Amino acid sequence: MRWLCDYRMHWWQIGLLKIAVLAFGILAGAYFYRFFLGGPGILILLWCLFLIPAIYLVLILPKLRA
């Protein structure tokens, strides 16, 4: 799988990527806002999809520095 190889990017390229992802998230939220009002099940799923990787990164990043 060639798309899983390492990439070397400059800081400004990562900044552009972050801006693009943020803009996509805002656009998706504005377009599909009624989908998220459908019930608590979807919101719980989204919180889990956010919290599990976030907790993993918070626990793993200090170990990667050493």
C-alpha positions in Angstrom: 0.0 0.0 0.0 1.9 3.0 -1.3 -0.5 5.6 0.3 0.6 4.5 3.8 4.2 5.6 3.3 5.9 8.4 5.2 5.6 12.0 4.0 7.7 15.0 4.7 5.8 18.2 4.9 6.7 21.8 5.9 5.0 23.6 8.7 3.0 25.8 6.3 1.7 22.7 4.4 0.4 21.2 7.7 -1.2 24.6 8.4 -3.0 24.5 5.1 -4.2 21.0 5.7 -5.6 22.0 9.1 -7.4 25.0 7.6 -8.9 22.7 4.9 -10.0 20.1 7.4 -11.5 22.8 9.7 -13.3 24.4 6.7 -14.7 21.0 5.7 -15.9 20.3 9.2 -17.7 23.7 9.3 -19.3 23.1 5.9 -20.4 19.6 6.8 -21.9 20.8 10.1 -23.7 23.7 8.4 -25.0 21.4 5.6 -26.0 18.4 7.7 -27.1 20.1 10.9 -30.5 18.4 10.9 -28.8 15.0 10.9 -27.2 15.8 14.2 -30.5 16.8 15.7 -31.9 13.3 15.0 -31.3 12.0 18.4 -28.7 11.4 21.2 -27.4 8.2 19.6 -25.6 10.0 16.8 -24.1 12.6 19.2 -22.9 9.8 21.6 -21.2 8.1 18.6 -19.5 11.3 17.5 -18.3 12.0 21.1 -16.8 8.5 21.2 -15.2 9.0 17.8 -13.6 12.1 19.2 -12.7 11.1 22.8 -11.2 7.6 22.1 -8.4 8.9 19.8 -8.0 12.1 21.9 -7.4 10.1 25.1 -5.1 7.7 23.2 -3.0 10.6 21.9 -2.8 12.3 25.3 -1.5 9.1 26.9 0.9 8.2 24.1 2.5 11.6 23.2 4.5 11.9 26.4 6.0 8.5 25.8 7.0 9.4 22.3 9.1 12.4 23.5 11.4 10.4 25.7 
